[in-house]
Amino acid sequence: MLYKDTVFIRSTLEISTGCAYSFGMDTNKLAEIWIAACAHRLQQHWRTVDPIELEEVAAELWRNERLRELPPAMAAAEWLSPIEH
């Protein structure tokens, strides 16, 4: 179902409560939230890296369709897994 500038998107985001929520949202807003959450997870690993650079990495992860399907924290963890092991 497409409506002018809004697409119904079913996705889940991990929230600090550990719960996952499914909802419809504008694509740009979803990307913004996903990228911010992913960058936050990356910052937990690299505390000294400039947050702007981490947002750029998170945006790159968002462009990867397979990672975009995951909750942001899981996508970041999967991307970091070769580094952490």
C-alpha positions as CSV (number, residue, x, y, z in Angstrom):
1,M,0.0,0.0,0.0
2,L,1.6,3.2,-1.1
3,Y,0.3,6.6,-0.2
4,K,2.0,9.8,-1.6
5,D,5.1,10.1,0.5
6,T,4.3,7.6,3.1
7,V,4.8,3.8,2.9
8,F,3.3,1.4,5.5
9,I,6.3,-0.3,7.0
10,R,6.3,-3.2,9.3
11,S,9.5,-3.3,11.3
12,T,10.7,-3.8,14.8
13,L,13.0,-1.7,16.9
14,E,14.5,-2.8,20.1
15,I,13.6,-0.4,22.9
16,S,15.5,-0.1,26.2
17,T,12.7,-2.1,27.8
18,G,13.7,-5.1,25.8
19,C,10.3,-5.0,24.0
20,A,9.8,-4.9,20.3
21,Y,7.1,-2.9,18.6
22,S,5.6,-3.2,15.2
23,F,4.2,-0.1,13.6
24,G,3.6,1.9,10.4
25,M,5.8,4.9,9.8
26,D,7.1,7.2,7.2
27,T,10.2,5.7,5.6
28,N,12.5,8.7,6.3
29,K,11.5,8.8,10.0
30,L,12.0,5.0,10.4
31,A,15.5,5.4,8.8
32,E,16.3,8.3,11.1
33,I,15.3,6.3,14.3
34,W,17.0,3.1,13.1
35,I,20.3,4.9,12.3
36,A,20.3,6.8,15.6
37,A,19.8,3.5,17.5
38,C,22.4,1.7,15.5
39,A,24.9,4.6,16.0
40,H,24.2,4.4,19.7
41,R,25.1,0.7,19.8
42,L,28.3,1.4,17.8
43,Q,29.2,4.1,20.3
44,Q,29.0,1.5,23.1
45,H,31.8,-0.3,21.3
46,W,33.9,2.7,20.1
47,R,33.5,5.4,22.8
48,T,36.2,7.6,21.4
49,V,35.0,7.8,17.8
50,D,33.2,10.9,16.7
51,P,29.4,10.4,16.9
52,I,29.0,11.9,13.4
53,E,31.3,9.2,12.0
54,L,29.3,6.5,13.8
55,E,26.1,7.9,12.3
56,E,27.7,7.6,8.9
57,V,28.6,4.0,9.5
58,A,25.1,3.3,10.8
59,A,23.6,5.0,7.6
60,E,25.8,2.6,5.6
61,L,24.4,-0.3,7.5
62,W,20.9,1.0,6.8
63,R,21.6,0.8,3.1
64,N,22.4,-2.9,3.5
65,E,19.0,-4.6,2.9
66,R,19.8,-7.7,5.0
67,L,21.0,-5.6,8.0
68,R,18.1,-3.1,7.7
69,E,15.7,-6.0,8.3
70,L,17.2,-6.5,11.7
71,P,16.6,-4.3,14.8
72,P,19.4,-1.7,14.9
73,A,21.2,-3.1,17.9
74,M,21.3,-6.6,16.3
75,A,22.5,-5.2,13.0
76,A,25.3,-3.3,14.7
77,A,26.2,-6.4,16.7
78,E,26.3,-8.6,13.6
79,W,28.5,-6.0,11.8
80,L,30.8,-5.8,14.8
81,S,31.0,-9.6,15.3
82,P,34.2,-10.1,13.3
83,I,35.9,-7.4,15.4
84,E,34.6,-8.7,18.8
85,H,35.6,-12.3,18.3
